[in-house]
Amino acid sequence: MKTVVAHLPDGEGMTETGKAQMLCITRPRLHALKSRRVEQFSLDALVALAVRLGLTVRMSMTRQYRRGD
């Protein structure tokens, strides 16, 4: 999530509407993203945003450690 927010367009002269259109999301969704309201985004939506920003997405999953296993 932090990486997606860090790579949001910051260009001078680009409006919030233009930034949202570039990412194929609405302005309220862009604001939620900038405010780090991650609970409003599904995992696939965050991956799609990362790809639109030119990022490579890697995921890793592990089993939760339980004592006695």
N, C-alpha and C positions, 0 to 999 in steps of 0.2 A: 504494500500500500504506500509506504513512504517513497519508494522508488517511482511509482506512478505519479504521485503528487510532485515530486522533484522534477520530473520531466514534462510537466504541463507547459504548454507554450506561454512564454512571458513577453512575447514580442511587442515592441512599441507600435502603437497605431492599430493593434489588433483588438477588436472589441470582445467583450465576454460572449456575445452572441456568435461572433466569428470563431472563437475558440471552441465553443460548444458544438457548433456545426462541424468543425474539423474533426471532432471526436465522435460525431454522430450521437450526441446526447443533448438534453435540454439544458437551459441555463440553471434551473434549480438543481439538476443533477451535478452540474459542474461546481456549483457552490457547495453542495454536500461533499463532493470529492475534495475540494480545497479545504473544507472544514474538518476533514478526516473522519467523516461519519461513515465508517466502514460498514456498519450494520445495515445501511441502506443499499448495499451492493452485494449481489451474489458473486460467488467465486468466478463463474464464467463471464460475468460482466467486467470484473476487474482484469481478467486475462485478456478479454477483447480490447479494453482500453489500452493495456500495456502493448499489445500487438500494434494497435493503431499509432502508438507513439514510437514504434520502431524498436521496442524492447524485446529481448528474448526471455521467455518464461520457462523456468525450471521449477519443478515441485518435488518434494520428498515427503514421504509418509513413513512413520514408524509406529510400532505398536506401543501403547502406553505401558510403562514399566510398572509391574506390580510386585510387591515383596512376596517372596516365597515361590516365585516362578523360576 
